[in-house]
Amino acid sequence: MRQTEQTAKTVEEAIEQGLQILGVKREDVEIQVLEEPTGGIFGIGAKQARVRLLVKEANVEKAQKVLEDILKILNLQATLDVVENQDNFRFEITGENLGILIGHRGQTLNALQFFLSLVLGKGLEGKKVNCTLDVEGYRARRERALQILAEKMAQRVSTERRSIALEPMLPHERRIIHLALQNHPYVTTASQGKEPLRKVVISPKEGGKPAKGTARRREKSVSKNTSSRKNFTPRTISSRWEPKEEPLE
């Protein structure tokens, strides 16, 4: 743990000296006053203030031990690597048959990540600690799946000219949707609802147009199906018909 001891005429001066030496903010340190300043008698026996500053650090070793215990309890053969970048910590687990750590659409993985963030941030009030937990590269696969979903739903919204609400998602997953469509010419996105049921709603832009070629492809498809059957009787297809969505990982 990084620390320093400083002396000065006052406690505050000693604290400021320590902060400058450590290069941190006041909320990032624990302050221990070792000696209060005294004036003495006619300047004789005067003492300066002495303080110790300890930089608050995340409980990385404890968080790592928690994960290792979970792997042991579940009898999983896996490797755990921890990558630290300032106040950002990434825990990566690799191995075989680790689906139990991911759960349905990453629900178990997200719960474990939240628990890890609590362990890391214990005793660090006022200091933000970012934590990411990944298993066998699931995060990258999930991000790509959400990007594909965003593009697919944007196509429907721009074609049908109506808003579509996606399933409830965690903040970082909603952010993926927003970023994927932030420059889309025909749709816009917004988050609605309260946690944990907050979701992304994709809506058509004012004055926007359907994606190029959509109407032509639809007419071509209907024409082809009509000519391939005898005694074909046209029927109306509801504009609210929705294709079955493919499940995400």
C-alpha positions as CSV (number, residue, x, y, z in Angstrom):
1,M,0.0,0.0,0.0
2,R,1.4,3.4,-1.0
3,Q,1.8,5.8,1.9
4,T,3.7,8.7,3.2
5,E,4.3,10.6,6.5
6,Q,4.6,14.3,6.5
7,T,5.3,17.0,9.1
8,A,4.2,20.7,9.0
9,K,3.1,23.6,11.2
10,T,-0.5,22.5,10.9
11,V,-2.3,19.2,10.2
12,E,-3.8,20.6,7.0
13,E,-0.4,21.7,5.6
14,A,1.0,18.2,6.3
15,I,-2.0,16.6,4.5
16,E,-1.6,18.9,1.5
17,Q,2.1,18.0,1.3
18,G,1.3,14.3,1.4
19,L,-1.3,14.6,-1.4
20,Q,1.1,16.4,-3.7
21,I,3.8,13.7,-3.1
22,L,1.4,10.9,-3.7
23,G,-0.3,12.6,-6.6
24,V,-3.8,11.8,-5.4
25,K,-7.0,13.5,-4.3
26,R,-8.1,13.8,-0.6
27,E,-10.9,11.3,-1.1
28,D,-8.4,8.7,-2.4
29,V,-6.5,8.5,0.9
30,E,-6.9,7.4,4.5
31,I,-5.6,10.1,6.9
32,Q,-4.0,9.3,10.2
33,V,-3.0,12.1,12.5
34,L,0.1,10.9,14.4
35,E,0.9,14.1,16.3
36,E,-1.0,17.3,16.8
37,P,1.1,20.5,16.7
38,T,2.0,22.2,19.9
39,G,3.3,25.7,20.5
40,G,5.5,25.1,23.6
41,I,6.4,27.9,26.0
42,F,8.0,30.9,24.3
43,G,8.6,28.7,21.3
44,I,10.5,26.1,23.4
45,G,9.3,22.5,23.0
46,A,7.1,23.3,20.0
47,K,6.2,20.4,17.9
48,Q,5.0,20.2,14.3
49,A,2.0,18.2,13.2
50,R,2.7,14.7,11.8
51,V,0.3,12.8,9.6
52,R,0.3,9.5,7.7
53,L,-1.5,9.2,4.3
54,L,-2.4,5.8,3.0
55,V,-3.7,5.5,-0.6
56,K,-7.0,3.5,-0.7
57,E,-6.7,0.5,-2.8
58,A,-9.2,-2.0,-4.2
59,N,-9.3,-5.5,-2.5
60,V,-8.0,-7.3,-5.6
61,E,-6.5,-10.2,-3.7
62,K,-9.7,-10.8,-1.8
63,A,-11.8,-10.6,-5.0
64,Q,-9.5,-13.1,-6.7
65,K,-9.8,-15.4,-3.7
66,V,-13.6,-15.2,-3.9
67,L,-13.5,-16.3,-7.6
68,E,-11.1,-19.1,-6.9
69,D,-13.3,-20.4,-4.1
70,I,-16.3,-20.3,-6.4
71,L,-14.5,-22.3,-9.1
72,K,-13.4,-24.8,-6.4
73,I,-16.9,-25.2,-5.0
74,L,-18.3,-25.8,-8.5
75,N,-15.4,-28.3,-9.3
76,L,-14.5,-26.4,-12.4
77,Q,-11.0,-26.7,-14.0
78,A,-10.3,-23.1,-15.1
79,T,-7.6,-20.4,-15.2
80,L,-8.1,-17.0,-13.7
81,D,-6.2,-13.9,-14.9
82,V,-6.5,-10.4,-13.4
83,V,-5.6,-7.4,-15.5
84,E,-5.3,-4.0,-13.7
85,N,-5.3,-0.6,-15.4
86,Q,-5.4,2.1,-12.8
87,D,-8.9,1.8,-11.2
88,N,-10.1,-0.6,-13.9
89,F,-9.9,-4.4,-13.1
90,R,-10.6,-7.2,-15.6
91,F,-11.0,-10.7,-14.4
92,E,-10.8,-13.3,-17.2
93,I,-11.7,-17.0,-16.7
94,T,-10.8,-19.6,-19.3
95,G,-11.4,-23.3,-19.3
96,E,-13.9,-25.9,-20.4
97,N,-17.6,-26.4,-19.6
98,L,-17.9,-23.0,-17.9
99,G,-21.5,-22.3,-19.1
100,I,-22.7,-22.4,-15.5
101,L,-20.7,-19.2,-14.8
102,I,-22.5,-17.4,-17.7
103,G,-26.1,-18.4,-17.3
104,H,-29.0,-17.4,-19.5
105,R,-28.0,-14.4,-21.6
106,G,-25.2,-13.7,-19.1
107,Q,-27.4,-13.3,-16.0
108,T,-25.1,-15.4,-13.8
109,L,-22.0,-13.7,-15.1
110,N,-23.5,-10.2,-14.5
111,A,-24.5,-11.2,-11.0
112,L,-20.9,-12.4,-10.2
113,Q,-19.5,-9.2,-11.7
114,F,-21.7,-7.1,-9.5
115,F,-20.6,-9.1,-6.4
116,L,-17.0,-8.7,-7.4
117,S,-17.4,-4.9,-7.7
118,L,-18.8,-4.9,-4.1
119,V,-15.8,-6.8,-2.8
120,L,-13.3,-4.5,-4.7
121,G,-15.0,-1.3,-3.5
122,K,-15.4,-2.3,0.2
123,G,-13.9,0.5,2.3
124,L,-13.4,2.8,-0.8
125,E,-16.3,5.2,-0.2
126,G,-16.1,8.1,-2.6
127,K,-13.7,6.2,-5.0
128,K,-15.0,4.6,-8.1
129,V,-13.8,1.1,-9.0
130,N,-14.6,-0.4,-12.4
131,C,-14.8,-4.2,-12.7
132,T,-15.3,-6.5,-15.6
133,L,-15.7,-10.3,-15.4
134,D,-15.5,-12.3,-18.6
135,V,-15.7,-16.1,-19.2
136,E,-14.3,-17.6,-22.4
137,G,-14.7,-14.3,-24.3
138,Y,-18.5,-14.2,-23.7
139,R,-18.5,-10.4,-23.4
140,A,-17.3,-10.0,-27.0
141,R,-19.8,-12.5,-28.4
142,R,-22.6,-10.9,-26.5
143,E,-21.7,-7.4,-27.7
144,R,-21.7,-8.7,-31.3
145,A,-25.1,-10.4,-30.8
146,L,-26.5,-7.1,-29.5
147,Q,-25.1,-5.1,-32.4
148,I,-26.7,-7.6,-34.8
149,L,-30.0,-7.3,-32.9
150,A,-29.8,-3.5,-33.0
151,E,-29.3,-3.5,-36.8
152,K,-32.1,-6.0,-37.3
153,M,-34.6,-4.0,-35.2
154,A,-33.6,-0.7,-36.8
155,Q,-34.4,-2.3,-40.2
156,R,-37.9,-3.2,-38.9
157,V,-38.5,0.2,-37.3
158,S,-37.5,2.1,-40.5
159,T,-39.7,-0.2,-42.6
160,E,-42.8,-0.4,-40.5
161,R,-42.5,3.2,-39.2
162,R,-43.3,2.2,-35.6
163,S,-41.4,2.0,-32.3
164,I,-40.1,-1.3,-31.0
165,A,-39.0,-1.9,-27.3
166,L,-36.3,-4.4,-26.7
167,E,-36.0,-6.7,-23.7
168,P,-34.8,-5.2,-20.4
169,M,-31.0,-4.9,-20.3
170,L,-28.2,-3.9,-18.0
171,P,-26.7,-0.4,-18.5
172,H,-23.6,-1.5,-20.3
173,E,-25.7,-3.6,-22.7
174,R,-28.1,-0.7,-23.4
175,R,-25.1,1.4,-24.2
176,I,-24.0,-1.1,-26.9
177,I,-27.4,-0.7,-28.6
178,H,-27.3,3.1,-28.3
179,L,-23.8,3.2,-29.8
180,A,-24.6,0.8,-32.6
181,L,-27.5,3.1,-33.8
182,Q,-26.3,6.6,-32.8
183,N,-25.5,7.5,-36.4
184,H,-28.4,5.6,-38.0
185,P,-30.2,7.8,-40.6
186,Y,-33.7,6.6,-40.0
187,V,-34.1,5.6,-36.3
188,T,-33.3,7.0,-32.9
189,T,-33.0,5.2,-29.5
190,A,-33.9,6.1,-25.9
191,S,-33.9,4.2,-22.6
192,Q,-37.2,3.9,-20.8
193,G,-38.4,2.4,-17.5
194,K,-36.8,1.8,-14.1
195,E,-34.1,-0.7,-13.2
196,P,-34.0,-3.6,-13.4
197,L,-36.6,-3.4,-16.1
198,R,-35.2,-0.5,-18.0
199,K,-35.1,-1.1,-21.7
200,V,-34.1,0.5,-25.0
201,V,-36.9,1.8,-27.3
202,I,-36.0,2.2,-31.0
203,S,-38.2,4.7,-32.8
204,P,-38.4,6.1,-36.4
205,K,-36.8,9.5,-36.9
206,E,-39.1,12.4,-37.8
207,G,-39.2,12.6,-41.6
208,G,-37.1,9.5,-41.9
209,K,-37.5,7.0,-44.8
210,P,-37.5,3.2,-45.0
211,A,-34.2,1.5,-45.7
212,K,-33.3,1.6,-49.4
213,G,-34.5,-1.3,-51.4
214,T,-36.8,-2.7,-48.7
215,A,-40.1,-2.0,-50.5
216,R,-38.7,-3.3,-53.8
217,R,-37.5,-6.6,-52.2
218,R,-40.9,-7.1,-50.5
219,E,-42.8,-6.5,-53.9
220,K,-40.5,-8.9,-55.7
221,S,-41.0,-11.6,-53.0
222,V,-44.8,-11.3,-53.2
223,S,-44.8,-11.3,-57.0
224,K,-42.7,-14.5,-57.0
225,N,-44.9,-16.3,-54.6
226,T,-48.1,-15.3,-56.5
227,S,-46.8,-16.5,-59.9
228,S,-45.7,-19.8,-58.4
229,R,-49.2,-20.9,-57.4
230,K,-52.4,-21.4,-59.4
231,N,-55.7,-20.1,-58.3
232,F,-53.9,-17.8,-55.9
233,T,-56.2,-15.6,-53.8
234,P,-54.6,-12.4,-52.5
235,R,-54.9,-11.8,-48.8
236,T,-54.0,-8.9,-46.6
237,I,-50.9,-9.2,-44.4
238,S,-51.2,-7.3,-41.2
239,S,-48.7,-4.5,-40.8
240,R,-48.2,-5.5,-37.2
241,W,-47.0,-9.0,-38.0
242,E,-43.7,-9.6,-36.2
243,P,-41.2,-12.3,-37.2
244,K,-40.0,-14.5,-34.4
245,E,-36.8,-13.1,-32.9
246,E,-33.7,-15.3,-32.7
247,P,-32.6,-15.9,-29.1
248,L,-29.3,-14.3,-28.1
249,E,-26.6,-16.2,-26.4
